[in-house]
Amino acid sequence: MLAALARGQSELTGLLTGDDVKSSARVLRQLGADISPIRDGTVKVHGSRLTPPASRLNCGNSGTTARLLLGILAGQRFAATLTGDASLRRRPMRRVTEPLRTMGAEITERGDGLPLTIRGGRLRGLTYTSPVASAQVKSALLFAGLTGGVPVTIREPYRSRDHTERLFAHLGLGIHAHDSVISYQPSAISVPPFTLSVPGDASSAAFLVAAAVLAEDGELLIENVGVNPTRTGYLVVLERMAGRGGGGHVDRVNLRDEGGEPVADLVVRPAALRGTEVSAAEIPTLVDEVPVLAVLASRANGSTVFRDVGELRVKESNRLELVATNLRAVGVRAEARGNDLHVEGSDTPPRGRVDTARDHRLAMAFAVLGTVPGADVRLSERRSVAISYPNFFKDLKRIRS
């Protein structure tokens, strides 16, 4: 998205080839950006002034695409209509549209979701206290400040993922962050074209890490993984579950920096796990990893509780209820109580059918559970993994051989 806003050609390497990234590229092309085909992870983007789209912008299954794009469009003086697949159309958008409307964008919507139409224009600066710690909300507002040329200050209840702030800073854009307050100040500097090597996705790596932790022996090396501290809460929780003398852990080696992001190679060994409590303050750093951490909790000694994970109800599926339901379906004691998730560990091999609801993270998490010796975990479908990790099943099979 930032490359599409730059004047000139940018080159991105290591780009994910999942459906969500392709959705972003598709809608940006409709807005006038020249983006090469996304095949081998290397993509050239020739940005220019955005132009009115000739048809609806279909964001597919990608909430990130829809919400960040709303921020970009808030600063454009034309109308555009956003839509998506059935899952995305159910996801809440008002958390983004309300502050954008306060800034001066005109938004026409029915209920709290897609489709909706936004007409950008002359924006006002914004100081906003977000009710949720959401990198998507924060990034949308920063994009609105960037494209509208107005200052934006955002305060969050907890610090959320900071990829957008890091890339703004890397490109010399006017960003300042202190604790959970992020401020953007416009300047005469426009977005410069850039070359960027994208590190491996922390969330995708989490499933391979979990499979290695559940293995009976061996060691797994996962190269070139982003270890941004706002994304690696699952590693902190995993280390706590392994504990001292647990027999395994995750080492970060070959630490380096790529485009303002910390990157490392991960060395993972099997571990005997024990239950833990994951606090509300930790959730923003691991919200996408709750399903796979719940799977690990189902193999731990004792109980695990995830506090204040109600946000999982409005992901690609109602992940909170489905994680609990599917764990019970394979013989694990699990329950959603209010906004908390409780999981009781077991050493009985998991067996049963899992309803993924076409949610990629549920499919991958329960596929990992299916690697436990004696397991018989049957997934309702496997195709949803293409959203974020098209080669997942191939890689999972390869690390087990």
C-alpha positions as CSV (number, residue, x, y, z in Angstrom):
1,M,0.0,0.0,0.0
2,L,2.8,2.4,0.8
3,A,4.6,1.5,-2.4
4,A,1.3,2.3,-4.3
5,L,1.3,5.8,-2.7
6,A,4.9,6.4,-3.7
7,R,5.8,8.3,-6.9
8,G,8.1,5.9,-8.7
9,Q,8.9,2.2,-8.7
10,S,9.4,0.1,-5.5
11,E,10.6,-3.5,-5.3
12,L,9.4,-5.9,-2.6
13,T,11.1,-9.3,-2.1
14,G,10.0,-12.1,0.2
15,L,6.3,-11.1,-0.2
16,L,3.7,-13.6,0.9
17,T,1.9,-15.1,-2.0
18,G,-1.3,-15.8,0.0
19,D,-4.8,-14.7,-1.1
20,D,-4.9,-11.7,1.3
21,V,-1.9,-10.1,-0.3
22,K,-3.3,-10.8,-3.8
23,S,-6.6,-9.1,-2.6
24,S,-4.6,-6.0,-1.7
25,A,-2.8,-6.0,-5.0
26,R,-6.0,-6.4,-6.9
27,V,-7.8,-3.4,-5.4
28,L,-4.7,-1.2,-5.6
29,R,-4.5,-2.0,-9.3
30,Q,-8.2,-0.9,-9.6
31,L,-7.1,2.4,-8.1
32,G,-4.4,3.0,-10.7
33,A,-1.2,1.4,-9.2
34,D,0.9,-0.7,-11.5
35,I,1.7,-3.9,-9.7
36,S,3.5,-6.9,-11.2
37,P,2.0,-10.4,-10.8
38,I,2.5,-11.9,-7.3
39,R,4.1,-15.3,-8.0
40,D,7.6,-15.8,-6.6
41,G,7.5,-13.3,-3.8
42,T,9.2,-10.6,-5.7
43,V,6.9,-7.7,-6.7
44,K,7.4,-4.4,-8.5
45,V,5.0,-1.6,-7.6
46,H,4.9,1.6,-9.7
47,G,2.9,4.1,-7.6
48,S,1.1,7.1,-8.9
49,R,-1.8,9.4,-8.0
50,L,-4.8,7.1,-7.2
51,T,-7.7,7.3,-9.5
52,P,-11.5,6.5,-9.1
53,P,-12.2,2.8,-9.6
54,A,-14.5,1.6,-12.3
55,S,-16.1,-1.0,-10.1
56,R,-16.4,-2.2,-6.6
57,L,-13.2,-3.0,-4.7
58,N,-13.4,-6.6,-3.6
59,C,-11.2,-7.2,-0.6
60,G,-11.8,-11.0,-0.6
61,N,-11.3,-12.4,2.9
62,S,-8.8,-9.7,4.0
63,G,-9.9,-7.5,6.9
64,T,-6.4,-5.8,6.8
65,T,-7.0,-4.9,3.1
66,A,-10.4,-3.4,3.8
67,R,-9.6,-1.5,6.9
68,L,-6.3,0.0,5.8
69,L,-7.7,0.8,2.4
70,L,-10.5,2.8,4.1
71,G,-7.8,5.0,5.6
72,I,-6.1,5.5,2.2
73,L,-9.4,6.3,0.5
74,A,-10.3,8.9,3.2
75,G,-7.8,11.2,1.7
76,Q,-8.9,10.7,-1.9
77,R,-11.4,13.1,-3.4
78,F,-13.5,10.4,-5.1
79,A,-16.0,7.8,-4.1
80,A,-15.3,4.0,-3.9
81,T,-17.3,1.1,-2.7
82,L,-15.7,-1.8,-0.8
83,T,-17.0,-5.3,-0.5
84,G,-15.6,-8.8,0.3
85,D,-16.5,-12.4,0.7
86,A,-19.3,-13.6,3.0
87,S,-16.9,-13.9,5.9
88,L,-15.4,-10.4,5.5
89,R,-18.9,-8.8,5.0
90,R,-19.7,-10.0,8.6
91,R,-16.7,-8.4,10.2
92,P,-17.1,-5.0,12.0
93,M,-16.0,-1.9,10.1
94,R,-17.5,0.8,12.3
95,R,-14.4,0.8,14.5
96,V,-12.6,2.3,11.5
97,T,-15.4,4.2,9.8
98,E,-16.4,6.2,12.9
99,P,-13.0,7.9,13.5
100,L,-12.6,8.4,9.7
101,R,-16.0,10.1,9.6
102,T,-14.9,12.3,12.5
103,M,-11.9,13.3,10.3
104,G,-14.3,14.4,7.5
105,A,-14.7,11.4,5.2
106,E,-18.2,10.7,4.0
107,I,-19.2,7.1,4.5
108,T,-22.4,5.4,3.5
109,E,-23.0,2.0,5.1
110,R,-25.7,-0.4,6.1
111,G,-25.1,-1.8,9.5
112,D,-21.5,-2.5,10.8
113,G,-19.9,-4.1,7.8
114,L,-19.3,-4.3,4.1
115,P,-20.3,-3.3,1.5
116,L,-19.9,0.4,2.2
117,T,-19.1,3.5,0.1
118,I,-16.5,6.1,1.2
119,R,-15.9,9.5,-0.4
120,G,-12.8,11.1,0.8
121,G,-11.8,14.7,0.7
122,R,-10.5,17.5,2.9
123,L,-9.8,16.0,6.3
124,R,-9.3,17.3,9.8
125,G,-6.7,16.3,12.2
126,L,-7.6,13.7,14.8
127,T,-6.8,12.8,18.4
128,Y,-8.4,9.5,19.1
129,T,-8.5,7.1,22.0
130,S,-9.2,3.6,20.5
131,P,-11.5,1.3,22.5
132,V,-9.5,-1.7,21.2
133,A,-5.8,-2.4,20.7
134,S,-6.0,-2.9,16.9
135,A,-3.2,-2.4,14.5
136,Q,-5.8,-2.3,11.7
137,V,-7.6,0.7,13.3
138,K,-4.4,2.4,14.1
139,S,-2.9,1.9,10.6
140,A,-6.1,3.1,8.9
141,L,-6.0,6.3,10.8
142,L,-2.3,6.8,10.1
143,F,-2.9,6.2,6.4
144,A,-5.7,8.8,6.5
145,G,-3.3,11.3,8.1
146,L,-0.8,10.5,5.4
147,T,-3.1,10.8,2.4
148,G,-5.1,13.7,3.9
149,G,-2.0,15.6,5.0
150,V,-3.3,16.1,8.6
151,P,-1.9,15.2,12.0
152,V,-3.2,12.1,13.8
153,T,-2.6,11.0,17.4
154,I,-3.9,7.6,18.6
155,R,-4.0,6.2,22.1
156,E,-4.5,2.5,22.6
157,P,-5.4,0.5,25.7
158,Y,-2.5,-1.8,25.0
159,R,0.3,-1.5,22.4
160,S,-0.7,-3.3,19.2
161,R,1.4,-4.5,16.3
162,D,3.6,-1.7,15.1
163,H,4.6,-2.7,11.5
164,T,3.1,0.5,10.1
165,E,4.9,2.8,12.5
166,R,8.2,1.1,11.8
167,L,7.8,1.3,8.0
168,F,6.7,5.0,8.3
169,A,9.9,5.7,10.3
170,H,12.0,3.7,7.9
171,L,10.8,5.8,5.0
172,G,11.3,9.1,6.8
173,L,7.6,9.9,7.3
174,G,6.7,11.9,10.4
175,I,5.9,9.2,13.0
176,H,6.5,9.2,16.7
177,A,5.5,6.5,19.2
178,H,5.7,6.5,23.0
179,D,4.2,3.6,24.9
180,S,0.7,3.2,23.6
181,V,0.5,6.7,22.0
182,I,1.3,7.1,18.3
183,S,1.5,10.5,16.6
184,Y,1.8,11.4,12.9
185,Q,2.8,14.9,11.7
186,P,2.5,15.6,8.0
187,S,5.4,17.2,6.2
188,A,6.5,18.2,2.7
189,I,8.1,14.8,2.3
190,S,6.1,12.4,0.1
191,V,6.3,8.6,0.2
192,P,9.6,7.7,-1.5
193,P,9.9,4.6,-3.7
194,F,11.8,2.0,-1.8
195,T,13.3,-1.5,-1.9
196,L,12.3,-3.8,0.9
197,S,12.9,-7.4,1.9
198,V,9.9,-8.7,3.8
199,P,10.7,-11.1,6.7
200,G,8.9,-14.3,7.1
201,D,5.5,-14.0,8.8
202,A,5.6,-14.6,12.5
203,S,2.0,-15.9,12.5
204,S,2.8,-18.5,9.8
205,A,6.0,-19.6,11.6
206,A,3.9,-20.1,14.8
207,F,2.3,-23.3,13.4
208,L,5.7,-24.8,12.5
209,V,7.0,-23.9,15.9
210,A,4.1,-25.6,17.5
211,A,4.5,-28.7,15.5
212,A,8.2,-28.9,16.5
213,V,7.3,-28.4,20.2
214,L,4.8,-31.3,20.0
215,A,7.3,-33.6,18.3
216,E,8.9,-36.5,20.2
217,D,12.4,-35.6,19.2
218,G,14.5,-33.6,16.7
219,E,15.2,-29.9,16.1
220,L,13.7,-27.5,13.6
221,L,15.4,-24.4,12.1
222,I,13.0,-21.8,10.6
223,E,15.0,-19.1,8.8
224,N,14.3,-15.4,8.3
225,V,11.4,-14.9,10.6
226,G,10.2,-11.5,11.7
227,V,10.6,-11.2,15.5
228,N,9.0,-7.8,16.1
229,P,8.2,-7.8,19.8
230,T,4.6,-6.8,19.1
231,R,4.2,-10.1,17.2
232,T,6.1,-12.6,19.3
233,G,3.9,-12.8,22.4
234,Y,3.3,-16.4,21.5
235,L,7.0,-17.2,22.0
236,V,6.9,-15.6,25.4
237,V,3.9,-17.7,26.4
238,L,5.5,-20.8,24.9
239,E,8.6,-20.3,27.0
240,R,6.5,-19.9,30.1
241,M,4.6,-23.1,29.2
242,A,7.9,-25.0,28.7
243,G,9.3,-23.7,32.0
244,R,12.7,-24.4,33.4
245,G,13.7,-28.0,32.9
246,G,10.8,-28.4,30.4
247,G,13.2,-30.0,27.9
248,G,12.8,-27.6,25.1
249,H,12.6,-24.0,24.0
250,V,12.9,-21.6,21.0
251,D,16.3,-19.9,20.4
252,R,16.6,-16.8,18.2
253,V,19.9,-16.8,16.3
254,N,21.4,-14.6,13.6
255,L,19.5,-11.5,14.7
256,R,19.4,-8.7,12.2
257,D,17.3,-5.8,10.8
258,E,15.3,-5.6,7.6
259,G,13.6,-2.4,6.8
260,G,13.2,-1.4,10.4
261,E,12.0,-4.9,11.5
262,P,14.0,-7.3,13.7
263,V,14.6,-10.6,12.0
264,A,16.0,-13.9,13.3
265,D,16.3,-17.6,12.6
266,L,14.4,-19.8,15.1
267,V,15.7,-23.0,16.4
268,V,12.9,-25.1,18.0
269,R,13.1,-28.2,20.1
270,P,10.4,-30.4,21.6
271,A,9.1,-29.4,25.1
272,A,7.0,-30.8,27.9
273,L,4.4,-28.1,28.5
274,R,2.5,-27.0,31.5
275,G,-0.6,-24.8,31.7
276,T,-0.4,-21.0,32.1
277,E,-2.5,-17.9,32.2
278,V,-2.3,-15.5,29.3
279,S,-3.2,-12.0,30.4
280,A,-5.3,-9.5,28.6
281,A,-2.3,-7.2,28.2
282,E,-0.5,-10.0,26.2
283,I,-3.3,-10.7,23.8
284,P,-2.6,-7.9,21.2
285,T,0.9,-9.5,20.7
286,L,-0.5,-13.0,20.0
287,V,-4.2,-12.6,19.0
288,D,-3.8,-14.6,15.7
289,E,-1.8,-17.3,17.6
290,V,-4.5,-18.0,20.2
291,P,-5.9,-21.1,18.2
292,V,-2.5,-22.7,17.9
293,L,-1.6,-21.8,21.5
294,A,-4.9,-23.4,22.6
295,V,-3.9,-26.5,20.7
296,L,-0.6,-26.6,22.6
297,A,-2.5,-26.0,25.9
298,S,-4.6,-29.1,25.1
299,R,-1.3,-31.1,25.4
300,A,0.0,-29.3,28.5
301,N,-0.1,-30.5,32.0
302,G,-2.8,-28.6,33.8
303,S,-5.1,-25.8,32.9
304,T,-4.6,-22.8,30.6
305,V,-6.8,-19.7,30.5
306,F,-6.7,-16.9,27.8
307,R,-8.1,-13.7,29.3
308,D,-10.2,-11.2,27.4
309,V,-10.1,-12.8,23.9
310,G,-13.6,-11.7,22.9
311,E,-12.0,-10.1,19.8
312,L,-11.7,-13.6,18.4
313,R,-15.5,-13.6,17.9
314,V,-15.2,-11.1,15.0
315,K,-12.3,-12.7,13.1
316,E,-12.8,-14.8,9.9
317,S,-15.0,-16.9,12.0
318,N,-16.2,-16.9,15.7
319,R,-12.8,-18.3,16.6
320,L,-13.4,-18.2,20.3
321,E,-16.4,-20.5,20.2
322,L,-15.0,-22.7,17.4
323,V,-11.7,-23.3,19.2
324,A,-13.5,-24.5,22.3
325,T,-16.1,-26.5,20.3
326,N,-13.5,-28.2,18.1
327,L,-11.2,-29.0,21.1
328,R,-14.2,-30.7,22.7
329,A,-14.8,-32.5,19.4
330,V,-11.4,-34.2,19.6
331,G,-11.7,-35.1,23.3
332,V,-10.3,-32.1,25.1
333,R,-12.1,-30.2,27.9
334,A,-12.4,-26.6,26.7
335,E,-14.9,-23.8,27.3
336,A,-15.5,-20.2,26.4
337,R,-16.6,-18.4,29.5
338,G,-17.6,-14.8,28.7
339,N,-14.6,-13.4,26.9
340,D,-12.1,-15.9,28.4
341,L,-11.0,-19.3,26.9
342,H,-10.3,-22.2,29.3
343,V,-8.4,-25.3,28.1
344,E,-7.6,-28.4,30.2
345,G,-4.6,-30.4,29.1
346,S,-4.7,-34.0,28.2
347,D,-2.3,-36.8,27.2
348,T,-5.1,-38.8,25.4
349,P,-4.6,-38.8,21.6
350,P,-7.0,-36.3,20.0
351,R,-9.5,-37.9,17.7
352,G,-12.5,-36.4,15.9
353,R,-13.8,-34.1,13.2
354,V,-13.0,-30.4,13.2
355,D,-15.2,-27.7,11.6
356,T,-12.7,-25.1,10.3
357,A,-15.5,-22.8,9.1
358,R,-13.1,-22.0,6.3
359,D,-10.9,-20.2,8.8
360,H,-7.3,-20.6,7.8
361,R,-5.9,-20.4,11.3
362,L,-8.3,-23.0,12.7
363,A,-7.4,-25.4,9.8
364,M,-3.7,-25.0,10.5
365,A,-3.9,-25.1,14.3
366,F,-5.9,-28.4,14.3
367,A,-3.7,-29.8,11.5
368,V,-0.8,-29.3,14.0
369,L,-2.8,-31.1,16.7
370,G,-3.2,-34.0,14.2
371,T,0.6,-34.5,14.3
372,V,0.5,-35.9,17.8
373,P,1.2,-39.6,17.9
374,G,-2.0,-41.6,17.8
375,A,-4.1,-38.6,16.7
376,D,-6.9,-38.8,14.2
377,V,-8.0,-35.2,13.5
378,R,-10.1,-34.8,10.4
379,L,-10.5,-31.3,9.0
380,S,-13.8,-30.2,7.3
381,E,-11.6,-28.5,4.6
382,R,-8.0,-27.6,3.9
383,R,-8.3,-25.0,1.1
384,S,-8.6,-22.0,3.4
385,V,-4.9,-22.1,4.3
386,A,-4.3,-20.4,0.9
387,I,-5.4,-17.2,2.5
388,S,-2.2,-16.8,4.5
389,Y,0.1,-19.9,4.0
390,P,-0.5,-21.7,0.6
391,N,2.3,-24.2,1.2
392,F,1.4,-25.0,4.8
393,F,0.5,-28.7,4.4
394,K,3.5,-29.3,2.2
395,D,5.8,-27.7,4.8
396,L,4.2,-29.5,7.7
397,K,4.7,-32.8,5.9
398,R,8.3,-31.9,5.1
399,I,9.3,-31.1,8.7
400,R,7.8,-34.3,9.9
401,S,9.6,-36.5,7.4
